[in-house]
Amino acid sequence: MADIKERKIRRLMRHARVRKKVSGTVEKPRLVIYKSLKHLYVQVVDDSKGETITGLSTLNPVLRDKVTGRKKSEIAIELAKAVCAKLRDHSISAVVFDRNGYLYHGTVKAFAEAVREEKLLA
């Protein structure tokens, strides 16, 4: 139990360190990813106004059917494609990626690379 608490504290410390440098604006909002054990959640945040522009998760009925029985990295890629389509509807052409303290590895890396392929990340 102590190991789980220590891992969470280390992630939150990494998150605070990254958030000092990364912030979203109207032109380039912040794309935040959150991982639970079963699902992925994504939000697009404008920090200058303090508003969430849009959000999406694997619990969404449209995505839930596509991602059942697939690997987590494949799920992340599907979520990235859906988020990019939603961002284009909001006429957002660039974002800043916030990995939320998670290591850039596995699911987070697959998500970021899929967003980069959609030409939203530099």
Backbone as CSV, one residue per row, in Angstrom:
resi,resn,N_x,N_y,N_z,CA_x,CA_y,CA_z,C_x,C_y,C_z
1,MET,0.821,-1.197,0.000,0.000,0.000,0.000,0.861,1.255,0.000
2,ALA,1.980,1.205,0.714,2.860,2.376,0.773,3.488,2.647,-0.586
3,ASP,3.745,1.585,-1.362,4.344,1.748,-2.684,3.398,2.479,-3.634
4,ILE,2.111,2.174,-3.548,1.123,2.826,-4.400,1.047,4.312,-4.064
5,LYS,1.043,4.627,-2.776,0.981,6.022,-2.353,2.229,6.777,-2.802
6,GLU,3.386,6.138,-2.692,4.638,6.779,-3.103,4.657,7.027,-4.613
7,ARG,4.148,6.071,-5.410,4.077,6.248,-6.863,3.190,7.423,-7.234
8,LYS,2.059,7.539,-6.546,1.141,8.638,-6.813,1.778,9.977,-6.453
9,ILE,2.477,10.024,-5.351,3.145,11.265,-4.937,4.210,11.654,-5.950
10,ARG,4.976,10.681,-6.435,6.003,10.985,-7.440,5.378,11.499,-8.733
11,ARG,4.241,10.921,-9.136,3.557,11.399,-10.344,3.061,12.821,-10.157
12,LEU,2.508,13.110,-9.000,2.015,14.462,-8.743,3.149,15.478,-8.688
13,MET,4.307,15.068,-8.201,5.464,15.966,-8.193,5.933,16.244,-9.625
14,ARG,5.974,15.203,-10.461,6.326,15.400,-11.871,5.312,16.306,-12.548
15,HIS,4.028,16.093,-12.227,2.971,16.906,-12.812,3.148,18.384,-12.448
16,ALA,3.446,18.664,-11.194,3.645,20.054,-10.763,4.848,20.678,-11.457
17,ARG,5.894,19.901,-11.641,7.100,20.408,-12.313,6.823,20.744,-13.771
18,VAL,6.050,19.916,-14.435,5.719,20.157,-15.842,4.743,21.323,-15.975
19,ARG,3.790,21.423,-15.055,2.772,22.471,-15.143,3.346,23.865,-14.934
20,LYS,4.526,23.961,-14.304,5.165,25.269,-14.170,5.533,25.825,-15.536
21,LYS,5.806,24.934,-16.489,6.268,25.348,-17.817,5.171,25.310,-18.873
22,VAL,4.209,24.428,-18.735,3.196,24.206,-19.770,1.886,24.869,-19.360
23,SER,1.382,25.731,-20.228,0.053,26.293,-20.000,-0.612,26.521,-21.350
24,GLY,-1.919,26.468,-21.352,-2.670,26.617,-22.584,-3.172,28.035,-22.772
25,THR,-3.249,28.460,-24.023,-3.781,29.773,-24.360,-4.970,29.592,-25.293
26,VAL,-5.513,30.690,-25.746,-6.639,30.617,-26.677,-6.183,30.012,-28.001
27,GLU,-4.985,30.408,-28.466,-4.475,29.913,-29.747,-3.990,28.463,-29.634
28,LYS,-3.314,28.129,-28.515,-2.791,26.781,-28.294,-3.241,26.276,-26.928
29,PRO,-4.407,25.659,-26.859,-4.860,25.146,-25.563,-4.043,23.922,-25.130
30,ARG,-4.181,23.582,-23.864,-3.431,22.469,-23.271,-4.252,21.192,-23.400
31,LEU,-3.642,20.146,-23.926,-4.270,18.838,-24.095,-3.783,17.945,-22.962
32,VAL,-4.666,17.603,-22.036,-4.305,16.856,-20.834,-4.842,15.441,-20.940
33,ILE,-4.007,14.467,-20.589,-4.434,13.071,-20.585,-4.432,12.557,-19.151
34,TYR,-5.419,11.736,-18.815,-5.471,11.085,-17.507,-5.732,9.610,-17.742
35,LYS,-4.999,8.766,-17.031,-5.158,7.326,-17.166,-5.712,6.751,-15.869
36,SER,-6.743,5.946,-15.983,-7.141,5.110,-14.860,-6.741,3.690,-15.240
37,LEU,-7.069,2.734,-14.425,-6.671,1.371,-14.751,-7.392,0.829,-15.986
38,LYS,-8.629,1.287,-16.216,-9.400,0.765,-17.336,-9.603,1.759,-18.467
39,HIS,-9.594,3.047,-18.177,-10.004,4.033,-19.170,-9.005,5.164,-19.311
40,LEU,-9.136,5.897,-20.416,-8.354,7.099,-20.677,-9.310,8.282,-20.784
41,TYR,-8.872,9.405,-20.260,-9.663,10.629,-20.297,-8.795,11.734,-20.870
42,VAL,-9.373,12.582,-21.723,-8.634,13.679,-22.342,-9.467,14.945,-22.208
43,GLN,-8.782,16.040,-21.849,-9.429,17.340,-21.790,-8.583,18.349,-22.540
44,VAL,-9.236,19.319,-23.143,-8.551,20.434,-23.788,-8.902,21.672,-22.980
45,VAL,-7.866,22.319,-22.402,-8.073,23.386,-21.426,-7.441,24.681,-21.918
46,ASP,-8.176,25.777,-21.763,-7.649,27.114,-21.991,-7.343,27.705,-20.618
47,ASP,-6.057,27.761,-20.253,-5.668,28.209,-18.924,-5.813,29.712,-18.743
48,SER,-5.794,30.484,-19.817,-5.934,31.930,-19.675,-7.338,32.300,-19.187
49,LYS,-8.339,31.550,-19.615,-9.712,31.780,-19.156,-10.099,30.846,-18.018
50,GLY,-9.340,29.772,-17.860,-9.682,28.781,-16.846,-10.860,27.923,-17.245
51,GLU,-10.986,27.643,-18.546,-12.120,26.881,-19.059,-11.665,25.586,-19.725
52,THR,-12.508,24.583,-19.628,-12.322,23.362,-20.384,-13.073,23.519,-21.697
53,ILE,-12.358,23.427,-22.800,-12.977,23.612,-24.112,-13.776,22.378,-24.496
54,THR,-13.140,21.233,-24.386,-13.818,19.986,-24.707,-13.132,18.843,-23.969
55,GLY,-13.776,17.727,-23.929,-13.218,16.552,-23.288,-13.792,15.296,-23.919
56,LEU,-13.069,14.213,-23.743,-13.498,12.944,-24.324,-12.861,11.822,-23.525
57,SER,-13.523,10.695,-23.459,-12.955,9.543,-22.760,-13.361,8.265,-23.470
58,THR,-12.781,7.186,-23.028,-13.124,5.892,-23.611,-14.475,5.406,-23.109
59,LEU,-15.088,6.131,-22.192,-16.438,5.802,-21.736,-17.510,6.348,-22.666
60,ASN,-17.109,7.188,-23.610,-18.035,7.753,-24.591,-18.660,6.613,-25.390
61,PRO,-19.981,6.617,-25.586,-20.632,5.510,-26.294,-20.087,5.257,-27.699
62,VAL,-19.662,6.305,-28.396,-19.124,6.124,-29.745,-17.803,5.368,-29.694
63,LEU,-16.950,5.727,-28.746,-15.645,5.074,-28.637,-15.719,3.735,-27.932
64,ARG,-16.660,3.573,-27.044,-16.739,2.341,-26.259,-16.867,1.113,-27.154
65,ASP,-17.633,1.243,-28.233,-17.810,0.113,-29.140,-16.543,-0.186,-29.931
66,LYS,-15.769,0.862,-30.263,-14.555,0.674,-31.053,-13.408,0.070,-30.248
67,VAL,-13.379,0.305,-28.945,-12.197,-0.039,-28.162,-12.332,-1.299,-27.322
68,THR,-13.472,-1.916,-27.322,-13.628,-3.106,-26.501,-12.757,-4.229,-27.038
69,GLY,-11.990,-4.843,-26.141,-11.146,-5.976,-26.492,-9.872,-5.618,-27.223
70,ARG,-9.431,-4.376,-27.164,-8.197,-3.963,-27.840,-7.134,-3.605,-26.817
71,LYS,-5.897,-3.492,-27.280,-4.794,-3.126,-26.401,-4.896,-1.653,-26.016
72,LYS,-4.263,-1.300,-24.899,-4.355,0.074,-24.402,-3.735,1.079,-25.366
73,SER,-2.655,0.706,-26.026,-2.037,1.645,-26.970,-2.932,1.859,-28.187
74,GLU,-3.629,0.826,-28.636,-4.572,0.968,-29.747,-5.764,1.837,-29.331
75,ILE,-6.187,1.692,-28.093,-7.273,2.513,-27.565,-6.847,3.976,-27.535
76,ALA,-5.597,4.220,-27.139,-5.077,5.588,-27.087,-5.056,6.220,-28.476
77,ILE,-4.714,5.445,-29.479,-4.680,5.962,-30.849,-6.087,6.318,-31.324
78,GLU,-7.062,5.464,-31.029,-8.459,5.756,-31.407,-8.964,7.006,-30.697
79,LEU,-8.612,7.138,-29.423,-9.022,8.324,-28.663,-8.388,9.582,-29.234
80,ALA,-7.136,9.491,-29.632,-6.442,10.649,-30.213,-7.106,11.090,-31.514
81,LYS,-7.483,10.131,-32.344,-8.152,10.477,-33.598,-9.499,11.146,-33.343
82,ALA,-10.230,10.647,-32.353,-11.529,11.236,-32.033,-11.372,12.647,-31.461
83,VAL,-10.372,12.836,-30.611,-10.140,14.157,-30.025,-9.726,15.150,-31.103
84,CYS,-8.881,14.725,-32.023,-8.439,15.620,-33.106,-9.608,16.036,-33.982
85,ALA,-10.503,15.114,-34.261,-11.692,15.460,-35.047,-12.557,16.457,-34.291
86,LYS,-12.679,16.272,-32.989,-13.471,17.184,-32.175,-12.816,18.567,-32.098
87,LEU,-11.491,18.600,-32.053,-10.772,19.876,-32.006,-10.912,20.632,-33.325
88,ARG,-10.929,19.913,-34.424,-11.119,20.569,-35.716,-12.508,21.194,-35.809
89,ASP,-13.500,20.568,-35.160,-14.843,21.158,-35.114,-14.839,22.478,-34.342
90,HIS,-13.963,22.576,-33.354,-13.815,23.808,-32.568,-12.817,24.772,-33.211
91,SER,-12.345,24.449,-34.412,-11.367,25.232,-35.178,-10.078,25.500,-34.400
92,ILE,-9.569,24.445,-33.751,-8.283,24.505,-33.052,-7.280,23.750,-33.898
93,SER,-6.178,24.414,-34.251,-5.204,23.804,-35.150,-3.908,23.386,-34.464
94,ALA,-3.694,23.786,-33.209,-2.474,23.420,-32.492,-2.768,23.329,-31.002
95,VAL,-2.095,22.404,-30.328,-2.257,22.226,-28.887,-0.892,22.042,-28.234
96,VAL,-0.876,22.201,-26.916,0.298,21.914,-26.103,-0.024,20.662,-25.302
97,PHE,0.869,19.677,-25.308,0.582,18.396,-24.666,1.029,18.405,-23.214
98,ASP,0.120,18.021,-22.328,0.408,17.872,-20.901,0.218,16.409,-20.553
99,ARG,1.309,15.741,-20.226,1.234,14.307,-19.951,0.782,14.009,-18.534
100,ASN,0.501,15.054,-17.753,-0.106,14.922,-16.425,0.772,14.143,-15.452
101,GLY,2.079,14.242,-15.619,2.989,13.574,-14.695,3.295,12.136,-15.045
102,TYR,2.629,11.590,-16.042,2.911,10.216,-16.444,4.189,10.191,-17.276
103,LEU,4.893,9.077,-17.221,6.089,8.932,-18.029,5.702,8.860,-19.498
104,TYR,6.542,9.415,-20.352,6.282,9.404,-21.794,6.646,8.022,-22.312
105,HIS,5.724,7.085,-22.124,5.991,5.696,-22.428,4.660,4.979,-22.581
106,GLY,4.588,4.020,-23.464,3.401,3.188,-23.598,2.190,3.935,-24.114
107,THR,1.141,3.961,-23.305,-0.129,4.550,-23.703,-0.007,6.046,-23.971
108,VAL,0.706,6.753,-23.111,0.857,8.198,-23.269,1.639,8.504,-24.540
109,LYS,2.669,7.728,-24.806,3.466,7.930,-26.011,2.641,7.645,-27.262
110,ALA,1.859,6.570,-27.244,1.018,6.232,-28.393,-0.002,7.334,-28.652
111,PHE,-0.581,7.878,-27.583,-1.549,8.961,-27.739,-0.892,10.198,-28.336
112,ALA,0.260,10.591,-27.795,0.949,11.796,-28.270,1.390,11.659,-29.727
113,GLU,1.882,10.492,-30.100,2.317,10.290,-31.486,1.134,10.304,-32.447
114,ALA,-0.017,9.786,-32.009,-1.202,9.812,-32.859,-1.702,11.239,-33.052
115,VAL,-1.627,12.052,-32.008,-2.011,13.464,-32.136,-1.021,14.183,-33.037
116,ARG,0.250,13.834,-32.920,1.284,14.449,-33.767,1.069,14.085,-35.235
117,GLU,0.625,12.869,-35.510,0.341,12.465,-36.877,-0.852,13.230,-37.457
118,GLU,-1.753,13.660,-36.582,-2.906,14.453,-37.025,-2.539,15.931,-37.198
119,LYS,-1.265,16.246,-37.024,-0.714,17.600,-37.235,-1.227,18.620,-36.210
120,LEU,-1.507,18.187,-34.975,-1.908,19.125,-33.936,-0.757,19.441,-32.975
121,LEU,0.207,18.539,-32.865,1.388,18.764,-32.021,2.580,19.026,-32.906
122,ALA,3.421,19.940,-32.466,4.626,20.236,-33.242,5.730,19.235,-32.951
